[in-house]
């Protein structure tokens, strides 16, 4: 008989969903052969559990307030990201100029700084060899 083959395959774990539905349908009928009635309550309980499971599955509710809140959070996060990136970009663009402090005054003109340095070296009254020795020791 086909049902007995299906039962054997079911308990071996080799049936498809359609075959399992067929078994539940067969055992839900009233004219089940006597030698197979012991399986009726088993498949009836499986059928009830399946129906109960599908009935209890909550449907996701679309909550308007929640969607608006998530949208606002996303927009705020995007704005903060844009502001942060623009601040980083702006700080990297404004590179501070090189400067030197001579006698307590700040100078940024490279030509003037070079002249002042050369004058200071000339005032030291050292030979070029002595200067190199001091610089590269």
N, C-alpha and C positions, 0 to 999 in steps of 0.2 A: 504494500500500500504506500502511496506517496507521502501521506502524513507521517507515517512511521520513519520513512527515510529523512524527512525534514526534521523530525524530532532528533534523530541520531546526529544529523549534521549540526543542529542547533546546540546540542550539548557538547559537541566537539569544537564549537566556535567557528563553523565554516558556512554560516548562512548569511544572506544579504538582508538588508532592511525590509525589502519587499517580502521575502520569505518569512521573516519574523512576524510581519503584519498578517500574513496569511495564516500562520499558526495561531495568532491571537484571535483572528476572526473565526477560525475553525472551532477553537475551544470555547468561544463565546456562544456558539449555537447550542440548542437544546438536545439535538440528536447525536451526541458524541458516543462513539462505541464504548461499551462497558470496560474493555481492557485499557482504554485511554483516559477514562474519567479522572484518574488520579492527577493528571496534568491540567485539568480544567481550572482548578482553583489557583494553580501557579500562574497560568497565562492570564486568568481573569485579574489577578492582583497586579501583574505587569501592565495590563491594559489600563487599569484604574490609576496606577502610578504615572503612566505616560500622560493620561488626560489631565491628572492633577498637576503635573509638572508644567504642562503647556498653559494651564489656566492660571497658575501662580506667577508666571513670568511677568514681571512689571514692565509696562511699556514706558519708555523714556518720555517724560513730560518736557515739553519745551517751555522753559521758564523765561519769560521775557526779561524780568529784572536781572536774572543771572547772566543772560546774554549781553545785556547792556553794561553790566558791571565788568564782565570780562573784556568787552570792547574798550571801555574806558581805561582799564588797567593796561591793555595793549597799547593804546594811544599814548598814555603817560610814559610807559617804558620807552616807546619810540622817540618821544620828545626828549627824554633824559639822555638817550643814546646820542641823538643829534647834537644836543647842547654839549655833551662831554667831548665828542669828536671835534666839534668846532673850537672848543677851548684848547684842546691839544694842538690842533692845527694852527690856531692863532698864536699860541706860545712858541711854537717852533718857527714861525715866520719872523717874530721879533727877536732876532738874535742880538744880544748885547754887543756893542762895539768894544774893541780892544781899547784899553786906556792905561795910562801910567800916572802915578802921583809923584810930582817933583816939588820939593819944598812945601808940601801940604796942599798943592793945587792939582786938580785933575786935568790931564791933557789927553785928547783923543786924536789929534792931528798926527799922522804917522811921520810926516816930514819933520815936524817940530821935535818929536820924540827922538828921531834918529840924530838930528843935529845936536840936541842936548846930550845924548849919550856919547857922541863923538867928542864934544867939548869936554865932557867929564873925563874921558880917557886921555885926552891931550893934556888936561890939567894935572894929571897924575905924574907927569914927567918920568915916564917909564919907557924903556925901549920896547919895540914891537916883540922882541924875543922874550923879554920879561913878562909882557902881557899875555903872550901865548902860553908861557909856562904856568902862569897863574890860572888861566882859563882851562887848560887841559890837563891839569894834574890829577 
